[in-house]
Amino acid sequence: MIKIAFDPIYAHPLPENHRFPMLKYQLIPEQLMYEGTYTAENFFAPSICKEEIVLYTHDQAYLNKLLHQQLSASEQRKIGFPQSPELTKRELIITQGTIDACLNAMECGVSLNVAGGTHHAFADRGEGFCLLNDMAIAANYLLRKQFAKKILIIDLDVHQGNGTAKLMENEERVFTFSMHGAHNYPFHKEISDLDIGLKDGTTGQEYLAILEETVPKLINQVKPDFAFYLSGVDILETDKFGKLKVSLNECKQRDQIVFDQLKQHQIPVTVALGGGYSPDVKTIIEAHCNTFRIAADLYS
């Protein structure tokens, strides 16, 4: 059975008119159960990630700031969320959700987290709505526990996975691949093992052609025994910040390409959702739910 990490704490309350669509974390599970793609049995509530596991990846001083509400006003602005004990608890639960999803994926082939994909978090700081780097922490966990020997991170959010690239720059067992807007946030890019920067206005056809060529090559080159997939839906042409011209159906085809290749090579994958900022939250929900639907079609 496909397992999906979710806790109501994911939908964290934010100040009115905040630009981050936090409501999506509540609506995605509701929609998936309403339409019958999944049932309540598919969902599990993660616990709080242990401090020692977070410290595989993040600095003690930074974690202390999160735990004791000691982020400066400037640090909070860079993250984009006001600090609170509940926000820190949320991040630790999301992180554990991604770790648990890895263990579930080893049994079923795929497991998903309704949140996560917080790829802008560095060892010593957060930014871009990211406090802890859940995929980097989970990758380090898998390596420490010898559950994986070679990991491929496929990051298809429209924003470069700068935190992940930096955290993994000296870890040869993790290959980071980021395909993103070349002229989009973050404006200082880190160096992934493979970066593909897309020009503004890249069409869905162009996007899919690049992906169809790249993913099989990477799998053959890297030969991973585990994969992470960050399926951001801010690549959509409707997205306020994306600058690409990818349709809803083409975004769905993107997910299909990634899942097809990983399943064909029997590589278990953990999926986290990343960003999406279309003005109509229904568009965001539909695009994210497509990822879950394709997973159900292929792996159930």
N, C-alpha and C positions, 0 to 999 in steps of 0.2 A: 504493500500500500504506500502511495506517495504521502510523505509527511510534510506539513507546512508549518513553519514557526510563526506564531502570532500571539500577541498579548494586547489587551485593551490599552495598556500603557503606551503602545506605539503611537496612538493618536494623542499626542501631548498638546495641552492647551497653549495657544500662543496669543500675543496681543492682537487686537482687532486690526483687520486689513494687512496682516503680515503676508508677505509674498510667498511663503512656503506653504504648499497645499497639504497640510497635515491631515485634513479630513480623509484623504485617499486611503490611509491605513485602516480606517474604520469601514469604508465602503467596499474595498476590494474583497475581503472575506464575505461580506454580506451578499455581494453580487454573485460570487462563485457558488455560494450555497443556495441562493435563491434560484439560480438557473440549473442547479443540479450537477454542475461539473465536479464539485466536491461536496462531501458531507462534513458534519461536525467532527466525525472520527478522524478525518485527515489532518485536522489542526491540533497542534500541541503548544502549550505555554512554556517557554523556556524559563529556567531559573536565572539568578544573577551570576554573571561570570566571575570566577574567583580572581582576586587581585594578582595572584602569582602567574596566572595565565595571561592577563593583560600585560604584565611586565616582560613577557617574552618579546614584546614589540614596542611598548611605550615606556617612557622614562618615569621613574618613581616620582620625581618632582612634579611632573605634569599631572600624573594620576592623583597626587595629593591635592593639587589645585581643584580638580574636578570633584573629589570626594568631600573637600572642606569648603567649597564655594569661595575659592580664592582667585578666580580669574579676574584680571583687571578689566576695566571698561573697554579698553582697546582689544583685548583678547576676546571678549564677548562679541564685539562688533565684527571681528574677523570670522567668528563662527556663525554669527547671524541669529543666535538664540540667546535670550537672557538666561543666566545660570540659575539653577535650582536643584535641590536634592532629588526631586522627581525626574528632572531631565537626565541627571547622571545615572540614576537607577535605570531609566529607559535605555540609555546607551549600553549599559552592562547587560541588560536582558536581550537587547537586539544582538549583541556580540555573541552571547551564549546561544542564541537562536541559530546563528550562522555555523557555530561549532557543532551544535546538535544536528543541523542539516547535513553536515559532512558525514557524520556517522550514519545517518539515515540513508544518504545517497549511496554509501557503500553496499547497502542491502538491496536498494530498489533501483539504483541507476541514476536517480535524480531526487533532489529535495530542495524546497524553496523557502525563502524567508520573505514575509510580507514587507519587511523593511530592510535596512542594511544597504550595502554598497557604498559605505561612507569612505570614499577613496581619496578625499582631500585631507584626511587627518595624518599628521606626521608624528614622529616619536615624541616630540616635545611640545606639540601645539595642535589645535584644531583650526579649521577654516571651512568656508563654503558649506555650512550646515552639517559639518562632520566633526564629531568629537573624538571618537575612537575608530580606528581602521579595522572594521570587523573581518574583512577578508584576509588582511595581512596577519591579524591575530590568529585566525582559524588556520591559515596556511602554516604558520610557525607551530601551532599546536599539532597539526598532522605530522610535520617533520620531527618534532620532539618525541612524539609517541610512536614514531616509525610506522604510521598508517599510510604514508606516501613517501615516495622517493623522488619524484619529479612532478612538479605542479605547473599547470598552465592557467594563468589568469587572463580571461578574455573580457576586456572592459570596453563596452560599446555605449557608454554614456557619451553625450555630446561634449562633455568637459573632460580634459585629460585627467587620468588617475595619477595626479602628481604625487600625492602622499604615498600611494602604493609603490610607485616607481622608485621613490627615494628610499623607502623602507627596505625594498628588496634589491637595491642596486648591487650589494655585495653577496647576495644569496644566490648561488649558481643553481640551486635546486628548484628555484621558482622563476619561471619565465613570464614577464609582464608584457602584455600586448594591449595597446590603447589606440582605438580609432576614434578620432574626435575632431571638432572644429579647430582648424589651425589658428584662427583669429578670435577665439572665444576664451573665456575664463578657463583656467588661470592664465594670466598673461605672461608669467614666467613659467615655462614648461620645464619639468624635470625630464630625465632621459629614461624611458622604458627600454626593455630589451627590443621591442619593436613599437615604434610610433608611426601611425599614419595620420597626418594632419590633412583634413579636408577643407577645401576652399568654401567660402560662403556661397550658398546657392547650389551646392552639390545636390543633384537629383537622386531620387530613390533608386532609379535604374543604375546610375553610376555607383551609388553606395553598395548595392547588392552585388554588382559585378566585382568590385574590389574584394568584398567579403568572401564571395564564392571562390575566388582565386586564393585568398590568403589563408583561410582557416584550414583547408586540407594540407597545405604546405607546412603550416606551423605544427600540426599534429604529427606529420611525418618527420619533421625536423626535431621537435622537442621530445617526442615520444612520452607524453605525460601519462602517469597512472592516476591522476586526479585533476579535475578542472574546476575553476570558479567562473561563473558567467554573470557579469554585471549588465543587466538589461535595461539601462536607462531609456525612457521614452521621450526625452528632451530632444531627440533627433527629428521629431515630427515637424512638418511645415507649419503647424498651428502653434508651436511652442514660442513663448515670449522671448526666450533667450537663445534658441537653438541655431538659427540662421541657415538651416538646411531645408531641403524641399523633399522630405520623405513623407509619403502618405501613410495612413493608418494600416492599410493592407500591406504596404511595403515594409513597415515596421514589423508586422506579423511574419512576413517572409524572412526577415532577418533572423528572428527567433528560430524559425524552422530550419534554416541553414545551420545554425550553431548546434541545435539539438540533434539534427540528423547526423552530422559529422561525429559528434561525441558518442552517440548511441551506436553508430556503425563501428566505431573503434572500441566500443565497450569501456569508455572512460566515464566513471561516475562524475556527476557535476552538481555543485551547489550553486543555486541561483539567488541573487539579491537584486533588489529592484532599481536602486539609484534614482535619478531625478526625472522630473516631468513637470512642465510649467505652462501647459496650454491654458488659455483663459477659462475654458469650460471644463470643469472637473470631470464631467462625463467622458470627455475625450481621453483624459489621463487614465481613468478607470478602465475604459474599454481597451486601451493599448496595453496596460499592465495585465489585465485579465486574459488577453490573448496569449501572453507568455505562459500563464498557468494552464490555459486550454490546450495548447500545443503539447505541453509536458504531459497532461492527462491522456491525450490521444496517443502519444508515442510510448509512454511507459506504463500505463495502467493495464 
